[in-house]
Amino acid sequence: MNEAALDRGAVRRAAPAALFELPRFVTLGKALLLIALSAALFAAIAVLPQTGLRLPLGVVLGVVLFALGVIGHEAGHLTASRHAWLNDCIGLLSMSLVGMPSRGWKVYHDLHHRHTGVPGLDTDAQYTVAQYVSMSARGRRAMRWVCEHEFLFWPLAIPILGGICWSYALDIAQRPQHYSARVRRWNRADMALSLAFTLGLVAYGAAFGAGAFSCGVLVPLAVAGVVGACTLTTNHRNLPPLSAEQARAVRHHFHRNTRTLTFPRWLPGNWFTGYVPWQIEHHLFPTVAGRQLAKLSPYVRAHAAERGVALVYEGFFASVRDVARTRHAWGADGRLHSFEAIDRALAAGAAPESLPGYAAESRSVARRDLRDLLGLR
């Protein structure tokens, strides 16, 4: 390959070995702290009579619930603890505890890492040019409107993501021959605890009334959804996809479709977002604990500079603003193509196959529609 690429082996040799050591119990302690804080906030919202006091607590609870759930991201990468059983337990006590089966998330998320930036295969992908032009004119208008107003749906991100996690958890249960006995056992525990949490929210509303349910359940879920979308959507959205040649070696070229986000020094944003914003470092070293990624970053940047590889580092809030609206489709040529330009060309009578970035989808790639965009398939 002529294009400059990253070499994780070279970075690993340059970085201190201590950065690759996994924690023992630190992540478990963080999860238990967040569980206790969540329980205290649920209780306070239930007993306080004034909405003016309940509402801000509900906002705080949403941030805390997301911080708890996103620990499951580390557990899914086996980096929450060096002890395998404890790592699995942390996944159960974090993501599964807030209604999203942890093993289901891992199966879904592993596909994203395996196919980062690959049109039609990356589970976090934008629509491709081929998928967009395959729709009817009405379908394109609807899908384009949703994409360009995606921020309106961010409060729904948690139930959408929960549905995705449940769909993959059910796949584990329905196709046991494809998964190990260990994964199947933990998946059953994941689904049981996730279901218990969901039923618990219903019981909470029945016991404490509509006001407590609104401030203690609906508001926190909406806030957690917005924080989750700001954390997870921003990492790859509106960056060019990999070309067909680059897709043959994703681990060398993922950086074209990946950005790292930084917070102001006064804001402990990385702690509450589970260090997920360090995406360049995380995709290069998915088995490094999140709390070490910032320390690893200088070595990654130095290596990229030596290789002449451009990396994207942006401020967290600036990136949130930029990706709140999606106006492009992924092209098979490794470029972004605006919906506006595609629609204009089609209106002028251009054949879909003649559009820049068009390439026929594999039969293994299902035709996408609004259900995929909203995580409902």
N, C-alpha and C positions, 0 to 999 in steps of 0.2 A: 504494500500500500504506500502510495506516495505521500499521502497527507500525514502530517504530524499527529502522533497519538500518545496517550499516556501509558506509562509502564508502572503498574502498582508494585512490581518487585523492586524497581529502582527506588521508589519512595520508601518502601519498607526498610531497605538497607540503610537509607540515610536517616530515618527517624529513630528516636530512642525506643528500645524494646519495651520499656514500661508503658508506652502508649497503647500497646496491643494486649495488655493484661486486662482480663475481665474482672469486674467487681465481685465481691462475695455477697454482702448483705445490704449495701447502700441503697440499691434500687428497691429492695423490699421495704426498707425503712421509709423511703419516700412514698411508696404505695400505701403503707399503713397510716402514715401521717395524713395523706389526702383522704383516705377512707374515714378517718376520725373527723376531719374537718368537714367533710360532706355530711356525715351523720349529724354533727352539731348544727350545721346550717339548715338541714331538713327540719330538725327539731325546733329551731328558733322560728322559722317561717310558719310552722304549724301553730305555735303558741302566741305569736305576736298578733294583735288584733288589727293594727293599722297597715293598710296597703302601702303607705309611704315608707314604712320600715321594712315590710316584706320584700318590696320590689328590688331595692338595691342588694339585699341579701340573695335574692334569686339570681341577679346578674353575677355576683361573686361565685355563687354555687355553680353557675354554668362554666365559668373559667376553671374552677376546681375539678368539676367532672371531666372536662376535656383533658386537663393535666393528668388525671388518673387514667382515663381511657388510653391516652397516647403512650403510656408506659407499655401497653401491649405491643406497640410497634417494636420496641427493643426486645421484648420477649419473643416476638416472631422471628427476629434475627438471631436469637439465642445469645444475646449480649446483656441481658438483664442480670445474669449471675453466671459465674463459672461452674456452678453446680447445676447439672441438667434438670434434676427434679425441682429445684427451687426456681429455675428459670420458667419451667412450665407452670408452677404454682403462681408465680408473679403474673403471667399472662391471664390466668384464671381470676386473680384478685384485682385486675386492672380493667382490661378491655371487656372481658366476659362479665365482670361485675356491673358494668354500666350498660348491659343489654346487647353487646356485640360479640358473638362467639369468637374467641381469640384464634382458634385453629382455622376457622373459616377465613379470617383476615389474612393469616399467613399464606394460605394457598393462593388467595387472590393477589396479595402483594408480591409474592415470589414471581408471579407472571410478569408484573411490572418491571422487576429488576432484571429478569431474564431477557426482556424485549424492550428495554428503555428506549423510547423514541422511534420504535419501529411501527410504521403505519399499519393499522389493522390488527396488530398483535399486542401492543402495549395496552394494559388495562386502564391506564390513565391517559389514553390518547385523545387527541382532538379528532373531529371528523376528517376523513380524507377527501380529496377532491372527487374521487370515484364514488364514495359513499354519498356525498352531497348531490352530485348530478344525477344519481340513480333515483332520487326522490321525485315526486310530482312537484309542479310549481307551488301548489298549496303547501305541501310538506316542507319544501325548502323555505318558504316564507315563515312558517311556524317555527321550524328548527332554528333559523337565523335569528328570529326575534328572541327565542329563549337564550341562545348563545350570547347575544348582544346585551341581554338583561340578566345574565346569570346571577349577578349579585342579589337579585330579588329572591332567588331560591336558596341562598346560603343558609337562612334559618332552618331549612328543612334538611340540611346536610346530615345530621345525626340519624334520623330515621332512614334516610336513603342509604347511608353507609351501613347502618344496622341491617337493612334488607340484603345488601350485598354480602355481608359477613354470614348471615343466616343461609343464603342460597348456597354458599360454598361449604358451610358446615353440614347442610343437608346432603350435599354431594358426597361428603366424607361418609356420612351414615348410609347412604344409598349404594355407594360403590366401595364397600370395605376392602375388596381385593386390591384396590389401588393405593391403599394407605397402610402404614404399619400398625401393629396392635397398640403401641404406645400412643400414636396420634388418635386412634379411634377411642381409646379410654379417656384421654383428656378432652376430646371433642364432646363426648357425652356429658362430662362435667361442665364444659363451656355452655352447652345448650341448656342444661338444667339451671345453671346460675343466671344466665341471660333471661330465661323465661321467668324465673323467680323475681328478678329485678323489674321486669315489665309488669308483672302482676302486682308487685309491691307498689308501683307508681299508681295503679288503679285503686288499690286499697287505701293508699295515702289520700287520694282525692275523696274517696267515699267516707273516710274517717274524719277528715278535717275541713271538708267543704270546698266549694268552687274557688274561693279566694286563695286558699292555700295551694290548691291544685294549679291555679294559674301562675302564682308566684314561685311555687316550689317545684313545678314540673315543666309547664309549658315555657315559661321564660328561661329557665336554665337550659333546656334542650335547644331553644332557639339561639341563645348566646353561645353554647358549646358548638352549635353548627356553624355559626359565623366564625368563631375562633378556629374551628377545624378547617373550614374552607380557606381562610386566610393563611393557614399553616401548610395545608397539603396541596391545595390547588396552585399556589404560587410557584411551586418548585419546578414545574416543567411547562406550564401553560404559555402559549404564544411564543415558544421557541421553535426553531426549525426542526423537523424530523430528521432521522438518519436516511441517507440514500440507500439504495439496494446494496451497494458495495460496502458501505459502512455497517449496515445491519448484519453483515456476516461476522463482524467482530465488535459486538456491542460494548464489551468491556474496555475497548480502546477508544471508542468514539462517543460514549454516552454523554460526554461533557457538552456536545453541541446542543443537547436537549435538556440541560440541567443547569440550574442556578443555585448559588448559596445566598441566603438572606442573612443580614446582620441587624441587630437591634442597637439602639442607643445604649451607651455604657450604663446609664442610670436605670435602665429597665431590665429586670431579670426575665426577659422573654424566653430565653432558651430553656430555663428550668420549667416553665409552664407549658412549653410546646415540645417537651421531650427531646430537645436538641435536633428535632427533625429539620429545621431550616438549613443545617449544614449538609446540603444535599450532594454537592460535588464530592466532598470528603466521604460522605456516607456511601455513595454509589461506587466509589473507588475501593472503599474498605467497609463492606456491609457487616463484617463481623467485628468491628471495633465499637466499643461502648460509646454511646452518644456523648457522654461527658468528656470524652477525650478528643472529639473531633475538632474542636477549636484549637487545641494544642497541636494537632496534626496538620492543620491548615497551612502554616508557614512552609512546611516541607513539600506539601502538594503544590503550592504556588511557585516555589523555587524550581521544582521539577518541571512544571508547565512552562516557566519562563525559559529554561534551558532548551526545551523542546520546541519552543515557538508556538505553544498551544494557548489560544485565548480562552480564558475562563470568565464566567459571568458572576460577579458579586454585586448585589444590590441591597439597598436598605429595605427592611421588611415592609414598612408602610408604603413606600413608593411602589414596590412591586404589587402590593394589594390593590392599589389604585389602578395600576396598569392592566392587571388581569381580571378586573371586575367585569370587563366586557371582552368577549372573544369574537373577533371579526375575521378570523382566518381559518382556512382548512389546510390540512397537511397534504403536500404534494409528494408523489413518488420520486420527484427529482431532488428531494431533500430541501425543499423550500416551502415557505408559507405563501398561500394564495388567498387573497381577500374574497369574502363572499360577494362583495359588491362587483368586483371584476368578473367573477364567474357568472353571476346573474346577468351582467351586461352582455357578456359574450353569448350566453344562451339566448337572450332576448334578440340578439342580432342574427340568430340562426346558426350559430356555430354548433357543430356536432360535439357531443360530450367527449368523444375519444380524441378530439383535436385540441382540447384545452391543455395549457401548461400544467404539468404535475399529474396528469391523468395516467393511470395504469389500471388495468382490469384487476379486480380483487380475486384472490384465491377463493376457490369454492369452500375452503375451510373457514373463511371469514364470513360470518353472518351479516346480512344486510342490516344496517343500523337505522334506528329511528329515534323518536323522542323518548321511548322507554329506556334506551341505553343512556341517553344524556342524563336522565333523572335516576338512573340506577334501578329501574323497575323490572328489568328482564333478568 
